[in-house]
Amino acid sequence: MSGTSKTAQQLIDIESTLGAHNYHPLDVVLTRGEGVWVWDVDGTKYLDCLSAYSAVNQGHCHPKIREAMIEQAGKLTLTSRAFRNDQLPRFYEEICALTNSHKVLPMNSGAEAVETVIKATRKWGYEVKGVPEDKAEIIVFENGFHGRTITIVGFSTDPTARNGFGPFTPGFKIVPFGDAAVVEKAITPNTVAVLVEPIQGEGGVIIPPDGYLTALREMCTRENVVLVLDEIQTGLGRTGKLFAEEHEGIEADVTLVGKALSGGYYPISAVLSNTEVLGVLKPGEHGSTFGGNPLACAIARAALKVLVEEGMIDNAAKQGTYFVDGLKKLRVNEIKEVRGRGLLIAVEFHEEAGGARQYTEALKEAGILCKETHDNIVRFAPPLIITKDQIDWALERIEKVLRDA
Ligand SMILES: *Cc1c(COP(=O)(O)O)cnc(C)c1O
């Protein structure tokens, strides 16, 4: 029988029977996307307010990225880094010009970019800073999220992410997020890096106090520590600037990007460096079969181009303010707080409201797809191309759903 004749429930049952249950998705089976909209197998249309955790900032199936992908797919897709390809240098040149970076190391997933920076800053610590062998320390933060590898979950403070997966990689010091003084105290002569999200995304859109990143920048410079900003979720326009660091006018030594680097077409991540940190890596010391492949590079070039040329970053700033203001005006007693920067927005509910999942389920029925993070928070992060009318459409439905729930 043809696969197209299966019902949504049949597809859900197959997934449930054959797949590992490492996710708890909403029961909506999507088959098509265009811009801010997605459609399920029954033809019902939804506004995507998750954007695949900010990987689809440019909107679903952006035609110019699609064109670049199809063109490159018919020419050359993978050479491995054993040989050179003609897309990689062009990608380097364009991303460095856009982000004011001097060196790039391309990988595939976000977690791989994080692993890469851990390796590079450790080696920098031994070879440049003079840290004694195997003593390098990296400062990381409570409630942070950087991916799912053993090393990364080893420094997570989320028991669900971590419990049952030990033993873990040593060399990380976990401190509370948002208080610069505790970071200063945690720095020792063996500290090689501070690894931080400028806004904690998976942690529930936690925005640190004004001046926090500036203080981290100053102490990292003073103590000769590499400041690494994980902008895999906050970067590439999501918060209304190309990078969230710009809200404080600072520059990280190393910036991690992923997710929207392909506009949702392909797993592509990169480590961007404005110091010589990446210079410590020599041939053979790090790599990836697919990292930097010509298909990925062609897609990333188009994804960056449309982000800038089509004004998506400014639109995120403008529509983000409008969306947050609208959410703040909702008269719903269960809401504890609305917060956001650009189009990275969270609504936190009071604990007594009984959990956020009920709201994401009900919003789905009303045509809006979003996902709870932790128990009481719903994140609203639509593609950056969303219009005021579409936000009005959403606000009307969000208000009704939250009132009726
Ligand atoms: C999503 C995310 C990652 C991990 O990216 P993957 O592509 O899922 O490995 C790392 N850091 C942050 C801040 C993220 O939001």
The ligand as a MOL file (V3000), in Angstrom:
LIG
                    3D

  0  0  0     0  0            999 V3000
M  V30 BEGIN CTAB
M  V30 COUNTS 15 15 0 0 0
M  V30 BEGIN ATOM
M  V30 1 C 19.9120 23.6770 20.1530 0
M  V30 2 C 21.0850 24.1740 20.9140 0
M  V30 3 C 22.3040 23.4640 20.9230 0
M  V30 4 C 22.4620 22.1020 20.3050 0
M  V30 5 O 22.2310 22.0630 18.9470 0
M  V30 6 P 21.9640 20.6610 18.2190 0
M  V30 7 O 21.9870 21.0000 16.7760 0
M  V30 8 O 20.6180 20.1840 18.6970 0
M  V30 9 O 23.0420 19.7320 18.6360 0
M  V30 10 C 23.3630 24.0360 21.5880 0
M  V30 11 N 23.2570 25.2170 22.2170 0
M  V30 12 C 22.1010 25.9190 22.2310 0
M  V30 13 C 22.0420 27.2360 22.9300 0
M  V30 14 C 20.9820 25.4140 21.6010 0
M  V30 15 O 19.8140 26.0860 21.6560 0
M  V30 END ATOM
M  V30 BEGIN BOND
M  V30 1 1 1 2
M  V30 2 1 2 3
M  V30 3 2 2 14
M  V30 4 1 3 4
M  V30 5 2 3 10
M  V30 6 1 4 5
M  V30 7 1 5 6
M  V30 8 2 6 7
M  V30 9 1 6 8
M  V30 10 1 6 9
M  V30 11 1 10 11
M  V30 12 2 11 12
M  V30 13 1 12 13
M  V30 14 1 12 14
M  V30 15 1 14 15
M  V30 END BOND
M  V30 END CTAB
M  END
